């Protein structure tokens, strides 16, 4: 069955390894699209075992001794999701409008301006044969949400066989995950996040599902998560020249998002989306021409009207913001992530973690150095993983046992890569400090790293009432800063209705507008940057700071003009926004390197 377009204007992005690993089983039957991280084959195998048992279907374990077990596990889990969602949708279509509930829920979830929702309302007012006719028409509109997968391009460790011999490039973690997706029965998309990975992108050429069929339909689509227009154009061209079409660009805020944060050089999301809007036709034409040239040798061609979707995700908090983004920037959709951590019907959050989120304060959300990738990572101070990390340090046993090794990239202490959050690595750093080779401050910095492989996968296992492998049950929480303003546990209907403006959830009254919040985060970010010790040759950094400040000030000017041009009811209180932008403008102008401490770098 070919996947048709979701009836919803929002999707649920990937969250961690485990928080959305089985979200499609919960929301796809209602037409809601979501994304599953597929880097952790151990988690996928555990979840396939758990759900096979719940669904009463046979489970044949895929052992680590089996050749290409990682890809096979990925394929097997994705096929389980595919078949179960297809079954759920088939059951939904066959439900009786007069006696069953879920079939009504499907249409009640739709935005009120959707033509199918209008048809549903019309059906409810009819009787007899006309009511039955409209019910049959409504059934034909039931389509599942897309089951998409996410591959973080930087998580691409090279692997070895049992004897320690290097395996070919296609057995690296990211390429293996892509192969697992490509060989599955899914009709969905792979989301590449964290930047261009030439080997990974080129590997997609090996699978026919990534190319259009004779009717121009692409079964396995490519979505790129990007931070700006330039990145979209560069990555899109790279793929297009190989005949690989990018079906969607997911523009994500550099800082107002969950998980890893890839800060721009002070470019704010408003001007970024404006550039996409201005250049949308040029982008589509450029990529379409390059892609058709790449497809020519294969005797294939894109449909004449092919154009990539443009969506945005990061920090959206209410229907007014959502609608403004969709309308003003002419977006095809938006992503709502972190708020869904408070929706048990949609995500897998264990009870202890849920209570920690509810008890957290705004100050508990911070940008940390916890990731072994060396990329800033959104964290929660009161998570069980943070408690475990500190307890290990106090017991002189800093670091984590490293079993999965997905983030083993450091060769600082030898040719064999190890993870900077591992017990082995931090033991060696402690020895360095004892020998006087590094300072106590440098050791403390190293000990901020935490095991994300276990911490981000544990909640899904715990949520199902099972114990994670080796009893590693501490949970890492990686929410966007926006979650701090949502308090309470919500039903799926409440959150969907909130997104569409049917109701308004009670949020923290101090929550700033999505544009203001991102700007606040960037101002805080550059202030922390200039407070760091400067290297002896600081000219390059000084130039970076000045460019960063200029981009922020240009962004503020853009917002100030936007406020004056737009109707008041599309945004928050105009006077409040004006005052906040003026205040932040002064803060940015005051950022200086003059008071920064000078160190040895």
C-alpha positions in Angstrom: 0.0 0.0 0.0 1.5 3.3 -1.0 1.9 5.9 1.8 -0.3 8.9 1.0 0.3 12.3 2.6 -0.5 12.6 6.3 -3.6 14.7 7.0 -1.8 16.5 9.8 0.3 19.6 9.6 2.6 18.5 12.4 4.9 15.5 13.0 6.6 14.1 16.1 10.4 14.3 15.6 12.8 11.7 17.0 13.6 12.1 20.7 16.6 10.3 22.1 17.1 6.6 21.3 14.1 5.3 23.3 11.5 8.1 23.8 10.0 7.6 20.3 11.3 4.1 19.4 7.7 2.8 19.3 5.7 6.0 18.9 4.4 4.8 15.5 2.6 2.0 17.2 0.7 4.6 19.3 0.0 7.4 16.9 0.4 6.3 13.2 -3.1 4.8 13.0 -4.5 8.4 13.7 -2.5 9.7 10.7 0.3 11.2 12.8 3.8 10.8 11.5 6.7 10.2 13.8 10.4 9.3 13.7 12.3 6.3 15.2 16.1 6.4 15.9 17.6 3.3 14.4 21.3 3.5 15.5 20.9 1.2 18.5 20.3 -2.3 17.2 20.3 -3.7 20.8 17.4 -1.5 21.7 15.5 -2.4 18.5 16.0 -6.1 19.2 14.7 -5.7 22.8 11.7 -3.7 21.7 10.9 -6.3 19.0 11.0 -9.0 21.6 8.8 -7.0 24.0 6.2 -6.0 21.3 6.1 -9.5 19.7 5.2 -10.9 23.1 2.5 -8.2 23.6 1.1 -8.8 20.1 1.2 -12.6 20.4 3.4 -13.0 17.3 6.5 -15.3 17.0 9.9 -13.9 17.9 13.1 -15.3 16.6 16.1 -13.6 18.1 18.8 -12.3 15.9 22.1 -13.3 17.6 25.3 -11.3 17.5 26.9 -14.3 15.8 24.7 -13.9 12.8 26.4 -12.1 9.9 25.2 -8.5 9.5 23.1 -8.9 12.6 22.8 -5.1 13.2 21.1 -4.5 9.8 18.9 -7.6 10.2 17.7 -6.5 13.6 16.9 -3.0 12.2 14.9 -4.5 9.3 13.1 -7.0 11.5 12.0 -4.2 14.0 10.9 -1.9 11.2 8.9 -4.6 9.5 7.1 -5.3 12.9 6.2 -1.6 13.0 5.0 -1.6 9.4 2.8 -4.7 9.7 1.3 -3.7 13.0 0.4 -0.2 11.8 -1.1 -1.6 8.6 -3.2 -4.0 10.7 -4.3 -1.2 13.0 -5.4 1.0 10.1 -7.2 -1.9 8.5 -9.1 -2.5 11.7 -9.8 1.2 12.0 -11.3 1.3 8.5 -13.6 -1.6 9.4 -14.9 -0.1 12.6 -18.6 0.8 12.9 -19.2 4.5 13.3 -22.2 3.7 15.4 -20.6 1.5 18.0 -16.8 2.0 17.9 -14.7 4.9 19.2 -11.3 5.0 17.5 -12.7 5.7 14.1 -14.3 8.8 15.5 -11.0 9.8 17.2 -9.2 9.7 13.8 -11.4 12.4 12.4 -11.8 14.4 15.7 -8.0 14.8 15.8 -8.0 16.6 12.4 -7.7 20.4 12.3 -11.1 22.0 11.9 -10.2 23.6 8.6 -9.3 20.2 7.0 -11.8 19.2 4.3 -12.0 15.7 5.7 -12.9 17.0 9.2 -15.7 19.1 7.5 -16.9 15.9 5.9 -16.9 14.2 9.3 -19.0 17.0 10.8 -21.4 16.8 7.9 -21.7 13.0 8.4 -22.6 13.4 12.1 -25.6 15.6 11.1 -27.0 13.1 8.6 -29.2 10.0 9.0 -30.1 7.0 6.9 -28.5 6.3 3.5 -26.8 9.7 3.3 -25.0 9.1 6.6 -23.9 5.6 5.5 -22.6 7.0 2.2 -20.6 9.7 4.0 -19.2 7.1 6.4 -17.9 5.0 3.5 -16.3 8.1 1.9 -14.6 8.9 5.2 -13.2 5.4 5.4 -11.4 6.0 2.1 -9.6 9.0 3.7 -8.0 7.0 6.5 -4.3 6.8 6.0 -1.5 6.0 8.5 1.0 8.5 9.6 4.4 8.0 8.1 6.9 5.7 10.0 10.2 7.6 9.5 13.6 6.7 10.8 16.5 8.9 12.0 20.2 8.4 11.5 22.5 10.9 13.1 25.2 11.1 10.5 28.0 11.6 13.0 27.3 8.3 14.8 29.1 6.3 12.2 31.8 4.2 13.9 33.8 1.8 11.8 33.5 -1.8 13.0 35.6 -4.9 13.3 34.8 -8.7 13.2 35.2 -11.0 16.2 38.9 -11.3 15.5 39.4 -7.6 15.4 39.8 -7.3 11.6 38.4 -4.1 10.1 35.1 -4.7 8.3 34.3 -3.0 4.9 32.9 0.6 5.1 29.3 -0.5 4.5 29.4 -2.2 8.0 29.9 1.1 9.8 27.1 2.0 12.2 25.3 4.6 10.0 25.6 2.6 6.8 24.4 -0.5 8.5 21.4 1.3 9.9 20.6 2.7 6.4 20.8 -0.8 5.0 18.5 -2.1 7.6 15.9 0.6 6.7 16.4 0.1 2.9 15.8 -3.6 3.2 12.6 -3.1 5.3 9.1 -3.1 3.9 8.5 0.5 5.1 7.1 3.1 2.9 8.7 6.0 4.7 11.6 8.4 5.0 15.1 8.3 6.4 16.0 11.6 8.2 19.7 12.4 8.0 20.6 14.7 10.9 23.9 16.4 12.0 25.4 17.3 8.7 26.7 15.8 5.5 28.3 12.3 5.6 29.5 11.6 2.0 29.9 7.8 2.5 26.4 7.5 4.0 24.7 9.6 1.4 26.5 7.8 -1.5 25.6 4.4 0.0 21.9 5.1 -0.6 22.6 4.7 -4.3 22.8 1.0 -3.8 19.1 0.6 -3.1 16.4 1.0 -5.8 13.7 2.1 -3.3 15.5 5.5 -3.0 14.8 6.2 -6.7 11.5 7.0 -8.4 9.6 4.1 -10.0 8.1 4.3 -13.5 5.3 6.5 -12.1 7.7 8.8 -10.3 6.9 7.5 -6.9 9.7 7.1 -4.3 9.1 4.4 -1.7 12.1 5.3 0.5 12.4 9.0 0.8 15.2 11.2 2.1 14.6 14.0 4.6 17.5 16.3 5.6 17.5 18.1 9.0 19.3 21.4 8.4 20.1 24.6 10.2 20.1 27.0 7.3 19.5 27.5 3.6 23.1 27.1 2.6 23.4 23.7 4.3 20.2 22.6 2.5 21.5 23.6 -0.9 24.9 22.0 -0.4 23.6 18.7 0.9 20.7 18.7 -1.5 23.0 19.1 -4.5 25.3 16.4 -3.3 22.5 13.9 -3.2 20.8 15.2 -6.4 23.9 14.7 -8.5 23.5 11.0 -7.6 19.9 11.0 -8.6 18.8 11.0 -5.0 15.9 13.4 -4.3 15.4 15.2 -1.0 11.7 15.1 -0.3 11.8 17.4 2.7 14.1 19.9 4.5 13.4 19.9 8.2 14.8 23.3 9.4 15.6 23.0 13.1 16.5 25.8 15.6 20.2 25.7 16.4 19.6 26.0 20.2 15.8 25.9 20.9 15.6 22.2 20.3 16.1 18.9 22.2 19.1 16.5 22.0 22.3 17.7 20.5 22.4 21.4 19.7 24.2 22.7 16.6 24.5 26.4 17.2 24.6 28.6 14.1 26.9 31.7 14.0 24.1 33.8 15.5 21.7 33.3 12.6 18.2 33.3 14.0 15.3 31.1 12.8 13.1 34.0 11.5 15.7 35.2 8.9 16.6 31.6 8.1 13.0 30.7 7.3 12.6 33.9 5.3 15.5 32.9 3.1 13.9 29.5 2.5 10.7 31.2 1.6 12.4 33.7 -0.8 14.5 31.0 -2.5 12.0 28.1 -2.4 11.4 28.0 -6.2 15.1 28.3 -7.0 15.9 25.6 -4.5 13.3 23.2 -6.1 14.4 24.0 -9.6 18.1 23.7 -8.9 17.7 20.3 -7.2 15.2 19.0 -9.7 17.4 19.7 -12.6 20.5 18.2 -10.9 18.5 15.1 -9.8 17.0 14.5 -13.3 20.5 14.7 -14.8 21.6 12.1 -12.3 18.6 9.9 -13.0 19.0 10.1 -16.8 21.6 7.3 -17.0 19.1 5.1 -15.1 16.3 5.9 -17.4 14.3 7.5 -14.6 12.8 11.0 -14.1 11.2 13.0 -11.3 7.6 14.2 -11.7 7.5 17.7 -13.2 6.0 19.2 -10.1 8.5 17.6 -7.7 9.5 20.1 -5.0 10.9 19.5 -1.5 8.7 20.2 1.5 10.0 22.8 4.0 9.1 22.3 7.6 10.3 23.8 10.9 10.8 22.3 14.4 12.1 23.8 17.7 10.5 25.5 20.6 6.9 26.0 19.2 4.6 26.3 22.2 1.1 27.2 21.1 -1.3 27.2 18.1 -0.7 30.9 17.4 3.0 30.4 16.9 2.4 27.3 14.9 -0.1 29.0 12.6 2.1 32.0 12.2 5.1 29.9 11.1 2.9 27.9 8.7 1.3 30.9 7.1 4.0 33.6 7.0 6.8 31.3 5.9 4.5 29.1 3.7 5.7 26.0 5.5 4.5 22.5 4.7 4.4 21.5 8.4 5.9 21.8 11.8 7.6 19.5 14.3 6.4 19.2 17.9 8.9 17.2 20.0 9.6 17.8 23.7 6.0 18.5 24.8 5.0 15.0 23.7 7.3 13.6 26.5 4.3 14.6 28.7 1.9 12.5 26.6 2.1 8.9 27.7 -0.1 7.8 24.8 2.5 9.0 22.4 6.0 8.4 23.8 7.9 6.0 26.1 8.8 7.8 29.3 9.1 5.7 32.4 7.3 6.9 35.5 10.3 8.0 37.5 11.6 10.1 34.5 8.1 11.6 34.0 8.0 12.7 37.6 11.4 14.2 37.4 10.3 16.3 34.3 7.2 17.5 36.2 9.3 18.5 39.2 12.0 20.3 37.2 12.4 24.0 37.1 13.5 26.2 34.2 17.0 26.4 35.7 17.2 22.6 35.5 17.3 22.8 31.7 20.8 23.5 30.4 23.2 23.1 27.5 25.8 20.6 28.8 29.1 19.0 27.7 27.7 15.5 28.4 27.9 14.2 24.8 31.0 12.1 23.9 30.6 13.6 20.4 31.9 16.9 21.7 28.7 18.6 20.6 26.6 20.7 23.1 23.8 18.5 24.5 20.5 19.6 26.1 20.3 18.1 29.5 18.2 18.0 32.7 20.0 18.5 36.0 17.7 16.3 38.0 17.8 13.2 35.7 18.7 9.8 37.2 21.6 9.7 34.7 23.1 12.9 36.2 22.6 11.5 39.7 24.4 8.3 38.6 27.3 10.3 37.0 27.9 12.3 40.1 27.7 9.2 42.4 30.3 7.4 40.3 32.7 10.4 40.6 32.2 10.5 44.4 33.0 6.8 44.6 36.2 7.4 42.5 34.7 5.3 39.7 34.0 8.0 37.2 32.7 7.0 33.8 30.4 4.2 32.4 31.0 0.6 31.4 31.1 0.8 27.6 29.1 -2.1 26.0 27.5 -0.7 22.9 30.4 1.5 21.8 28.4 3.6 19.4 30.3 6.8 20.4 33.8 5.2 20.7 35.8 7.7 18.6 38.8 8.9 20.8 42.3 7.6 19.9 44.0 9.9 22.5 45.3 6.9 24.4 46.0 4.4 21.5 44.9 3.2 18.1 41.8 1.5 19.4 39.0 4.1 19.6 37.3 4.4 23.0 34.4 6.6 24.3 35.2 9.7 26.3 32.4 8.9 28.7 33.8 5.4 29.4 35.3 4.3 32.7 38.5 3.3 30.7 38.9 6.8 29.3 38.2 8.7 32.5 40.6 6.4 34.4 43.3 7.3 32.0 42.5 11.0 32.3 42.7 10.7 36.1 46.2 9.1 35.8 47.2 12.1 33.6 46.1 14.5 36.3 48.0 12.5 39.0 51.1 12.9 36.9 50.6 16.6 36.5 49.9 16.4 32.8 46.5 18.0 33.0 44.9 20.3 35.6 42.2 19.3 38.1 39.9 21.7 36.2 40.6 19.8 32.9 39.8 16.5 34.6 36.6 17.9 36.0 35.7 19.0 32.4 36.4 15.5 31.1 34.2 14.0 33.8 31.1 15.9 32.5 30.8 13.3 29.7 28.0 10.8 30.2 26.9 7.5 28.6 24.2 8.5 26.1 24.0 5.0 24.6 22.5 3.5 27.7 20.8 6.6 29.2 18.8 7.4 26.1 17.6 3.9 25.4 16.7 2.9 29.0 13.3 4.7 29.2 11.7 2.6 26.5 12.6 -0.6 28.3 11.6 0.7 31.7 8.3 2.0 30.3 7.4 -1.5 29.3 8.1 -2.8 32.8 11.3 -4.6 31.8 14.9 -4.2 33.0 17.5 -2.8 30.6 20.4 -5.0 29.7 23.0 -5.3 32.5 20.5 -3.4 34.8 21.8 -0.1 33.4 18.5 1.8 34.2 19.6 5.4 34.7 17.8 7.6 32.2 19.3 10.6 30.3 16.7 13.2 29.4 17.4 15.5 26.5 14.5 17.9 26.2 14.4 21.2 24.4 14.2 24.3 26.7 10.6 24.7 25.7 9.5 21.8 27.9 10.2 23.8 31.0 7.0 25.8 30.3 4.7 22.7 30.0 3.4 21.3 33.3 1.2 18.3 33.7 0.5 15.0 32.0 -1.7 15.3 28.9 -3.7 13.0 26.8 -2.9 12.7 23.1 -6.2 14.5 22.2 -5.4 17.4 24.5 -1.9 17.9 22.9 -3.2 17.6 19.4 -6.1 20.0 20.2 -3.6 22.4 21.7 -1.5 22.3 18.5 -4.5 23.1 16.4 -6.0 25.8 18.7 -9.1 23.8 19.7 -8.0 24.2 23.4 -5.2 26.0 25.1 -3.1 24.0 27.6 -2.2 25.9 30.7 1.5 26.9 30.2 3.8 28.9 32.4 2.7 32.5 31.9 6.4 33.5 31.8 7.0 31.5 28.6 8.4 33.8 26.0 7.5 33.8 22.3 9.4 31.1 20.2 11.4 33.8 18.5 12.3 35.5 21.8 13.3 32.3 23.5 15.7 31.3 20.7 17.3 34.8 20.8 17.6 34.5 24.6 19.4 31.2 24.2 21.8 32.6 21.6 22.6 35.6 23.8 23.3 33.3 26.7 25.4 31.1 24.4 27.7 33.9 23.1 28.1 35.3 26.6 29.4 31.9 27.9 31.7 31.7 24.9 33.4 35.0 25.6 33.8 34.1 29.2 36.0 31.1 28.3 39.8 31.5 28.5 41.1 32.9 25.3 43.9 31.3 23.3 47.1 33.3 22.8 46.2 33.9 19.2 42.7 35.2 19.7 42.1 37.2 16.5 40.1 34.4 14.8 37.9 34.1 17.9 37.4 37.9 18.0 36.3 37.9 14.4 33.9 35.0 15.2 32.3 37.0 18.1 31.9 40.1 16.0 30.2 38.1 13.2 28.0 36.4 15.8 27.0 39.7 17.3 26.3 41.2 13.8 24.1 38.2 12.9 22.1 38.5 16.1 21.6 42.3 15.7 20.5 41.8 12.1 18.1 39.1 13.3 16.7 41.4 16.0 16.2 44.2 13.4 14.4 41.6 11.2 12.0 40.8 14.0 11.4 44.4 14.9 10.3 45.1 11.3 8.2 41.9 11.2 6.3 43.0 14.3 5.3 46.2 12.6 4.3 44.5 9.4 2.1 41.7 10.8 -1.3 41.8 12.3 -1.3 41.8 16.2 -3.3 38.6 16.5 -0.6 36.5 14.8 1.9 37.0 17.6 2.0 37.7 21.3 1.5 41.1 22.8 3.4 43.5 20.5 4.5 45.8 23.3 6.0 42.9 25.2 7.8 41.7 22.2 9.1 45.2 21.3 10.5 45.7 24.9 12.1 42.3 25.0 13.8 42.7 21.6 15.1 46.1 22.7 16.5 44.7 25.9 18.2 41.8 24.1 19.5 44.3 21.5 21.3 46.1 24.3 22.7 42.9 25.8 24.1 41.8 22.4 25.7 45.2 21.9 27.3 44.9 25.3 29.0 41.6 24.7 32.7 42.2 24.8 36.0 40.2 25.0 37.6 42.9 27.1 36.6 41.3 30.4 37.4 37.7 29.3 40.1 35.9 31.2 43.2 35.1 29.3 44.5 31.6 29.6 46.8 29.2 27.7 44.0 27.9 25.6 
